[in-house]
Amino acid sequence: MKIAYFDAFSGIAGDMTVAALIDAGAGAEALIKGLDSLGTGARFKVERVKMKGIMSTRFTVEHEDQKKHRHLPHIVKMIEAADLPARAKRDAIRVFEVLGEAEAAVHGTSIEKVHFHEVGAVDSICDIVGACLGLCLLDIDAIYCSPINTGSGTVVADHGVMPVPAPATALLLKGKPVYASGPETELTTPTGAALMAALAKGFGPMPALSIQSTGFGAGTKEFPGQANVVRLIVGEASGAAETVEVSVIEANIDDSTPEVLGYAMDRLLAAGALDVTLQPVYMKKQRPATLIQVIAKPENRDAMCRIIMSETSTLGVRFTQAQRMVAERSWVEVETGHGRIRIKVGGGSAAPEYEDCRALAAETGLPLKQIMSAALAAYEKDRS
């Protein structure tokens, strides 16, 4: 599996994404030919620049000023009529749908009525389609992204001065790891955020891979303290176990009821904990108690601590940083006589997704173990 990992240490924008893909090996000529088929009349410039000592590629869309705003159906028709691979069309439309949903939520309207403003301008259409086409040209199977540097301060938009991250950007990155560092300016644009929100399979450390190429996509601004680039690393999944950083959060609790502890566990898992365990222990003076232990992504550590302290009687928690080794995993869907079920495959084993099986057991009235057995039998049949 070929992976593209975007390192957004200085934010990410649409033009930076296209530039990084070209820098990593996506053919500029083929990419521009595909963008020409959109019929926007835009001209494209690809140039090599040095950003804080790093040789990078800059991608620029040049066109006449256009005052009209576009709605999503018009943009979709442009994309569908263009001479592009089916996957590039599908991905680009998906990005615009995700972006439209965010804009509609910000402006309190429906996605069909959204005026795309800057996002609907020619340069943004070309950036989104260009990024999706570039991923096809590099034959990328899966996209991952680092935690995203959004920038800070304010930005001037069609509606006036906006905080950074812009409202649409903040919505697009909901649930994703973000931070603000460096100059007080917009580092991540709605276009860049939409590309990652719609296409990335995960956010965090780089997956285990064998590097084939790298690319740097340059932004238009120059900053005194950091290179305004997004880095792209392209490689084949190595199949090796992946070692990742995690936070381990613990507390000894001797005066909370089982119901309270069970509810706290549910809340922690719903908030993104990787695992939660409750263990019986004995504290000083031989008091029976419960050890609650949470494994979480480092960026979620503080949120986990707050949940434990608000939902249980503990007055404090302890935490450490640890590493865990994770085998490469993938998902496949199988069709059983009761419905479709996802199977998690990794480390030489396969396991039916519990939530899928539970839902089908509840729907059909069949025992859970029968549903799980049917899922594994369907998986083995598909493999043979």
N, C-alpha and C positions, 0 to 999 in steps of 0.2 A: 504494500500500500504506500502510495506516494503522499507525503505530508508537506503542507506549507505552514510554517510557524511565523506569525507576525509578532515582532517585538516592538510594542508601542511605547517605548520608554520616553519618547518625546511626542506622544500623541499619534493620531492617525487621521488622514483625510483621504478623500477619493483620489485626488491627483497623485498623492504620495503612494497610495496603494498600487495604482497603475504603473507608476515609475519603478517601484520596487520589483514588480513582476517582470518588467522589461529588463531591469538590471540583472535579474536572476536567470534570464535566458528566454523569456517569452519574446518571440520575434516582433520587433516594432512594425515592420512592413505589413505583416499579416494582421496585426492588431489594428493598425490604422485603416487598412482596407475594410475590415469589418465595421469600424466606426463610420467610414464614409457611406456605407450602405444604409445608415440611419436616415440619410437625407437631410441632415441639419444644416449643411453648408459650412460647417466649422472646419477650421484648419488646425493641424496638430504639429507641435514642435517637441522633439525629443533631443535633449542635450545633456552632456556630461558636465557636472559641476563638482566643486570641492566644498564640503561642508565641515568646518572644523577639522580639516585634514583628512576627511573621509571622502574618497571619490564616490559620487552618487549619480543617479539619473534623475532629471527633472522632466516632467511631462506637463505640457501646457496646451490648453484648448483656447483657440483664438476664434472669435466670431463677432458679428455686429451686435450691438445692444438690442435686446428684444424686451419690449414692455409687457407683452402678453404673459399671462399665467397659464399653466397647463393643469388639467385634471388627470387623475390616474388612468381612466379609459383611453385618453389620447396618447399617453406615454406608452401604454401597453400595446396599442395598435402600431406605434412606431417601431417598437422592439420586435413584434411578431412579423412585421413586413420586411425586416432587415435580413441580410444574408449572413446569418450567424448560426453556429451550432445549436442544436435543440437545447443542450444543457445550459449554454450561456444565456439563451432566451429565458429559460425557466428560472435560473438563478437571479437574473436581473429583475424579472417581474416580481419574484419573491422579495427582493431587497426593497423595491418600491412599495410593495404591499405593507411590509413591516414599517417602512418610513411613513407611509400614509396613515397607518394606525396611530403612530405616535403623534403626528401633526394633528390628526383629528381629535385626539384626546386633549392636546394642549389648547386647541381653539374651540373645543366644545361643539364639534360638528361631526358629520359622518364622513367616512373615507371617500365616498363618491363625490362629496362637495368640497373636498380639500383643494385649495389653491396651493400649488407647491412652491410658489415664490422662488427663493434662491435655489431650492432643491429641484424645481422643475425647469430651471434654466438649462441652456444647451450644455454648458460645461459640466453640470452635475449629471445630466443624462449620459454624456459621453464618459464621465468618470466611472459611473456605476456599470454601464455596459462594458467599458474597457477593462475594468477589474474582473468581471465575470468571464470575459473572453480570454484575458490573460491567464486565468486559472485553467481554462480549457487547453490553451496552447501549451502550458506546462504539464498537462495531463495530471492535475492534482486530484487526489481521491478524498482527502480530508484536510480541513483547515482548523488550526488552533491559534490562540492568541494569548499573549501575556496579559497581566493586569494592565489596564489602560490609564495613561497619564492624561487627564482631561484638561489640565491647565486651570487657571483661576482668573479672578477679576471680572471684567465685563467685555461684551462684544456688541457692536452696532449692527442691527438687523433691520429688516423691512418695518418691523413694528416698534423700532426704537432701541434704546439701550437694554440689553439682556444680561443676566448673570451667566457666568461660565461655571459649569457646563450649561449650555443653552437648554431651555426646558425640554425640547424634543430629544436632545442628546441624552439628558438625564433619564428620560423615560426609556429610551432605547437600551440604555446600559443598566436598567433595573435588574438587580440580582447578579450583576457581573462585578468582578473585583476592579475597583478604580481608585485613583489617588490623584492628588494635585501637587506638582513639584515644578520648580523652575520659574520662568517668567510669568508675570500676571497677564496672560493673554489666552485666547482660545487655541488649545493644542489639538483637541479632537473635535471635528466637525460633525454635524448630523449625518452627512454622507458617509464618512469613515465609520461612525458608530453603527449606522444601519448595515453596512457591509459585514461587519463583524457579528452584529446581533443576529442577522439572518443566516449567515453562512458558517460561522465557526461552530465546531462540535464541542469545544471546551475552552476554558480560560485558566491560565495558571502557568506552571513551569513547562518548559519544552518537553514534549514526549520523547521517548527513546527512539532515536533514528540515526541513520548513517547519512551524513551531510553530503549532498551532491552539488549544491550551488548556494550562493548567498546573493542578496541584492539590497541596495539602499535606495529608498525613494525620498527625494528631497522636497521639502516644502518651499514656499516662496519667501518666507521671512528668515532673517538671520538673527540668532540670539547670541549674546556675549558668553553665556556660560555653558551652552550645550549645543550639540549638532541637531538641527531641526530636520531629522530624517526618521523614517520608519525602516526597521531592518526586517528582511524576509530571509528565512532559512528554509531551504527545500531539501528533502531527503526521503529515503526509503525507511519505513518503519523497520527497526532492527529485529523485532521479535524478542529482544532481551527484556528481562524484568526491569521495570522502571523504578528507580529510587526517588521518592518525593518527600519533601518536608511536610510535616504535620505538627499540629499542636495537640498536646495531651493535657486535658483539664480535669482536675479531680477535687473531690470534697468528701470528708467523712461526716455523715449525718446521723444523729441518734434521736432526733425528736420530730421527724416528719412521718406521716402515715403512709402506708403503701399506696393509697389512692393518690396522694400528693406526688409521690415519687414517680408513679406511673404516668401521671399527667405531665410532669416535668420532662420525662423521657420522650413522650409524644411531641412536646413543643420543641425540644432540641433536634429531633429528627426532622420535623417539619421545617426548621430553620436552616437545615443544610448540614447537620452533623454527619460525619462519615460513619460513625458507630457510637452507640451509647450502651454501657453495661452497668448493672446494679449487682454488687457483690456483698454478701454478709461478712462483716468483720467484727472484731472485738476491740474496743478502745480502752483507754486507761480506766482503772477501777472495774475492769471486766464488763463494761457496758456494751451490750450488743448494739450494732449500728449497721449502716449501709454505706458502702463506698460507691459513689457515682463517678464513673469515668467516661469522658467524652473524647473522641478523636475527631479533629476538625481541621479544615484548611486554615493555614495561619491567618489569612485575612478575615476569617470568621471567629477568631478566638475571643475577642472582646464581646461579641454578641452572645456567644455561648456562656461566657462568665455572667453576663447580665441576666440571662434566663435562669441559670442555676440559683443566683442570689435572690431573684425575685420570686421564684416558684417554690423554693425550699426554705428551710429554717436556718441554713448555714449562714454564718457571718463573713465567710471568706472562702476563697478557692486557691488552689495552687496549680501552676501550669509549667510545662516544660516543652521544649522543642525536640522533636524526634524525627527519625526517618523511617519510612516503610517501603518495602519492595513490592511492587505491583506488577503482576504478569499482564502482558498485552491481552485486552479483551475486545470482543466484538459482539454485535447483536444480529440475530437472524429471526425472521418470523416463520412460523409453521402453521399450516392449516390442519386443524383436527376436526372430528365430527361434531365438535361442540362450539367451535369458533377459533379465531386466530390467537396465537400465543407467542410472545417473544421468548427467545432462548438466549441466555448469556453464555458465550463460548470463550474459554480461555484456560491456559495452563493444562491443556489436554483433557478438559472436562467440559460438560455442558449442563446447565441448570435452567429449568423453566422460571420465568419471571413470576414471583409469588403473587403480586398484585393482579396480574392478568388471570392467573389460575383462580385466585380467590373470587374475582368478579364473575368468572364463568361458573364456578361452583355455586355461588349465590343465585345466579340467573337460572341455572338448569336444575338445581336441587341435587346434583350429584356430589358424592364425596370429593373433597379436595384432592386426596391421594389418587383418585381415579383420573381426574383432570390432569394432574401432573404426569402420571404414567402415560396418558394419551399424548401429551406434548412431547415427551422424550421419545416415544415410539415414532411419532411423525418426523421428528428430527433425524433419527437413525435411518428412517426410510428415505428421506430426502438425500442423505449422504451416500446411500448405496447406489 
